[in-house]
Amino acid sequence: MKLAIRDILNAPARFLLTAVGVGFLLMAVVGMTGLYRGIVDDATLLINAISADLWVVQGDREGPFAESSSVPANMDRRVEGVPGVASTRRFVQFSYQFEDDGRPLRVAVTSLDTPTDTGSWIPLIAGRHLGASRFEAIANENTGLTLGEKVKLDKEVITVVGIAKSMVDMSGDGMLFMSTADAMELAQRRTSEEVLLARAAAADSTSATAVAPNAGKIAAVLVTLDPAADEQTVVNRISSWGDAEVVTNSQQRDMILNKRLGKLRFQILAFTILILVITFLVVSLIIYTMTLEKLHEIAMLKLIGARNSVIAGMIGGEAALIGIVGYGLAIFGSLMIFPMFPRRIVIDADTLVSLAGALVVICAAGSWIGIARALKVSPQEVLS
């Protein structure tokens, strides 16, 4: 290691530039894997927090996250009558855009079935949970809405009574929690022209759905089972109705991870492997170049009796120092830069340990190329 440090001090600029380059490559790996972990956490955040045993969705659908779903608003009454069901909650979620003080804002409107569910499971940094069945809302901190602010959503005025932390949807939009009644009314709001056209269509049709095709619809019914209930029995009972599909919490997470995010996971894995290969090539090229530049010195070391292990240790030490400095710069840069990104980047211990292991393999393989060339040098080459 002492020989490695001395050799590095002879050309510190090249060493630092190489270490910085490796650091940026590793930081890109941390960023991509952290972005994926952040998207996964955001996508499964609501599923984990809402604590539902079963999700009753539209028949032959895998909603409400992996696929759209629409069930009658009174579906919860039917589900409540099934033996083994302790309680039910109606669920609605959709994206909504509006202007707040002249700035465009996009939120994920999410319903709370008050008074059964007032949002007590939502982590707050200010304010309170819902206390009324209408015209109150809890906004996530990244929406920019403030406590006590009155927000005009279409023709209704909603008062923000709580500020939530880290409650976003899969797209990174902050959630705006409100009562199911408010959410359904906002989702079904139509312009006057749409109402006139629907009435005109209704005059030529006997179908009531011509007037309001989405009236009285929700996305899903959340079911909490009795502790002694058999989950599969309840699932079979509801599924036999034909117009409903039952999805468990674990199935809901699996559909999001393997269907909605499956291609994204493959793409990030492919880019991560590509960057690690580039890192290997950079380290190998630099170590090999540094070895070629000191072939005369290596021959001199062999002439004075230096063992191959000493030469291998010098070259391996240089590769290790490049990896250590690059790894440190990557962690430092990640902790300083990624918190400023608009999407959440999750940097956890598992990612850092895996990256360190990959870097050890890269540096070892890169140094092996230089060591293999150095061991071919004969002491007689010192005279050349």
Disulfide bonds with the S-S distance in Angstrom:
none
